[in-house]
């Protein structure tokens, strides 16, 4: 029932910036439990940033200080501001959320958006 729609990916030179957006829709959905993952070719999916209710956003060490995860509850949209991008940031980025319904977890994923950082 929940849909996550991502946008904002693209190609950028090292040192550049991109802002990813993920708009959520669906009955009774909130952005209280949101994550950004990424997956580079041939590698596993990697948690980049996460937000949980009443907690500060947490980041993968390699993006700490460069990426900022924030949201707008009214718009049901979360963002990943990516600055000082490096080639190793190249990956498909996915937003993710989950809902705990009486102990049953439902997971939702965006379609992914490609981020390419190259000279």
C-alpha beads as a LAMMPS data file, in Angstrom:
LAMMPS data file: protein, C-alpha beads

119 atoms
118 bonds

1 atom types
1 bond types

-500.0 500.0 xlo xhi
-500.0 500.0 ylo yhi
-500.0 500.0 zlo zhi

Masses

1 110.0

Atoms # bond

1 1 1 0.000 0.000 0.000
2 1 1 2.901 2.319 0.688
3 1 1 4.756 3.675 -2.278
4 1 1 8.085 5.437 -2.219
5 1 1 9.016 7.471 -5.246
6 1 1 12.587 8.657 -5.565
7 1 1 14.129 11.328 -7.676
8 1 1 17.223 13.460 -7.841
9 1 1 19.851 11.067 -9.068
10 1 1 22.175 11.913 -11.872
11 1 1 25.756 12.374 -12.861
12 1 1 28.076 14.770 -11.143
13 1 1 31.775 15.456 -10.973
14 1 1 33.761 14.709 -7.836
15 1 1 33.160 17.391 -5.262
16 1 1 29.723 18.117 -6.608
17 1 1 26.359 17.821 -4.946
18 1 1 23.061 16.101 -5.478
19 1 1 19.872 16.039 -3.486
20 1 1 17.770 12.922 -3.531
21 1 1 14.098 13.021 -2.686
22 1 1 11.738 10.269 -1.674
23 1 1 8.039 10.994 -1.569
24 1 1 5.884 8.573 0.343
25 1 1 2.242 7.829 -0.127
26 1 1 -0.137 5.392 1.416
27 1 1 -2.634 5.038 4.162
28 1 1 -1.347 5.732 7.655
29 1 1 2.198 6.182 6.479
30 1 1 4.655 8.381 8.304
31 1 1 8.302 9.126 7.733
32 1 1 9.295 8.144 11.246
33 1 1 11.301 5.114 10.144
34 1 1 13.219 5.860 7.014
35 1 1 16.509 4.749 5.541
36 1 1 18.662 5.419 2.561
37 1 1 20.539 2.474 1.118
38 1 1 22.856 2.220 -1.809
39 1 1 24.166 -0.592 -3.918
40 1 1 27.162 -0.433 -6.185
41 1 1 27.578 -2.950 -9.018
42 1 1 28.697 -6.303 -7.701
43 1 1 28.350 -5.261 -4.098
44 1 1 25.775 -5.730 -1.422
45 1 1 23.221 -3.224 -0.388
46 1 1 24.698 -0.785 2.098
47 1 1 22.912 1.308 4.672
48 1 1 23.865 4.928 4.098
49 1 1 21.688 6.763 6.570
50 1 1 18.797 6.031 8.836
51 1 1 16.270 7.911 10.863
52 1 1 14.144 6.595 13.676
53 1 1 11.610 8.429 15.752
54 1 1 13.182 10.464 18.530
55 1 1 16.677 9.719 17.314
56 1 1 19.265 11.657 15.416
57 1 1 19.971 10.559 11.918
58 1 1 22.870 8.140 11.720
59 1 1 25.243 7.807 8.830
60 1 1 27.657 5.405 7.308
61 1 1 31.109 6.479 8.441
62 1 1 32.299 7.136 4.924
63 1 1 29.540 9.680 4.287
64 1 1 29.511 11.306 7.714
65 1 1 29.844 15.043 7.364
66 1 1 29.084 14.971 3.656
67 1 1 25.530 13.665 3.557
68 1 1 22.533 15.052 5.377
69 1 1 19.311 13.131 5.852
70 1 1 16.265 15.198 6.614
71 1 1 12.573 15.185 6.016
72 1 1 9.390 17.157 5.802
73 1 1 6.623 15.369 7.625
74 1 1 3.876 17.505 6.146
75 1 1 5.029 16.649 2.642
76 1 1 5.821 13.063 3.618
77 1 1 9.110 13.489 1.879
78 1 1 12.627 12.669 2.934
79 1 1 15.795 13.970 1.399
80 1 1 19.397 12.991 1.177
81 1 1 21.577 15.996 0.538
82 1 1 24.889 14.738 -0.781
83 1 1 27.811 17.114 -0.859
84 1 1 31.471 16.641 -1.652
85 1 1 30.618 13.582 -3.659
86 1 1 33.316 11.058 -4.389
87 1 1 33.581 8.414 -7.093
88 1 1 33.075 5.741 -4.468
89 1 1 29.625 7.182 -3.819
90 1 1 28.549 5.900 -7.210
91 1 1 25.659 3.518 -6.693
92 1 1 21.963 3.082 -7.028
93 1 1 20.364 4.759 -4.054
94 1 1 17.162 3.466 -2.534
95 1 1 14.876 4.838 0.093
96 1 1 13.340 2.365 2.453
97 1 1 10.772 2.344 5.176
98 1 1 9.015 -0.156 7.315
99 1 1 5.814 -0.409 9.250
100 1 1 5.397 -2.529 12.334
101 1 1 1.843 -3.768 12.430
102 1 1 1.422 -5.749 15.622
103 1 1 4.789 -7.390 15.269
104 1 1 4.534 -7.924 11.549
105 1 1 6.987 -5.790 9.629
106 1 1 6.225 -4.607 6.159
107 1 1 9.111 -3.177 4.188
108 1 1 8.860 -0.699 1.384
109 1 1 11.461 0.334 -1.128
110 1 1 11.776 3.033 -3.663
111 1 1 12.604 2.147 -7.223
112 1 1 16.159 3.373 -6.892
113 1 1 17.902 6.302 -8.457
114 1 1 21.319 6.177 -10.043
115 1 1 24.065 8.403 -8.711
116 1 1 27.229 8.544 -10.759
117 1 1 30.267 10.501 -9.645
118 1 1 33.023 10.708 -12.200
119 1 1 35.364 13.153 -13.838

Bonds

1 1 1 2
2 1 2 3
3 1 3 4
4 1 4 5
5 1 5 6
6 1 6 7
7 1 7 8
8 1 8 9
9 1 9 10
10 1 10 11
11 1 11 12
12 1 12 13
13 1 13 14
14 1 14 15
15 1 15 16
16 1 16 17
17 1 17 18
18 1 18 19
19 1 19 20
20 1 20 21
21 1 21 22
22 1 22 23
23 1 23 24
24 1 24 25
25 1 25 26
26 1 26 27
27 1 27 28
28 1 28 29
29 1 29 30
30 1 30 31
31 1 31 32
32 1 32 33
33 1 33 34
34 1 34 35
35 1 35 36
36 1 36 37
37 1 37 38
38 1 38 39
39 1 39 40
40 1 40 41
41 1 41 42
42 1 42 43
43 1 43 44
44 1 44 45
45 1 45 46
46 1 46 47
47 1 47 48
48 1 48 49
49 1 49 50
50 1 50 51
51 1 51 52
52 1 52 53
53 1 53 54
54 1 54 55
55 1 55 56
56 1 56 57
57 1 57 58
58 1 58 59
59 1 59 60
60 1 60 61
61 1 61 62
62 1 62 63
63 1 63 64
64 1 64 65
65 1 65 66
66 1 66 67
67 1 67 68
68 1 68 69
69 1 69 70
70 1 70 71
71 1 71 72
72 1 72 73
73 1 73 74
74 1 74 75
75 1 75 76
76 1 76 77
77 1 77 78
78 1 78 79
79 1 79 80
80 1 80 81
81 1 81 82
82 1 82 83
83 1 83 84
84 1 84 85
85 1 85 86
86 1 86 87
87 1 87 88
88 1 88 89
89 1 89 90
90 1 90 91
91 1 91 92
92 1 92 93
93 1 93 94
94 1 94 95
95 1 95 96
96 1 96 97
97 1 97 98
98 1 98 99
99 1 99 100
100 1 100 101
101 1 101 102
102 1 102 103
103 1 103 104
104 1 104 105
105 1 105 106
106 1 106 107
107 1 107 108
108 1 108 109
109 1 109 110
110 1 110 111
111 1 111 112
112 1 112 113
113 1 113 114
114 1 114 115
115 1 115 116
116 1 116 117
117 1 117 118
118 1 118 119
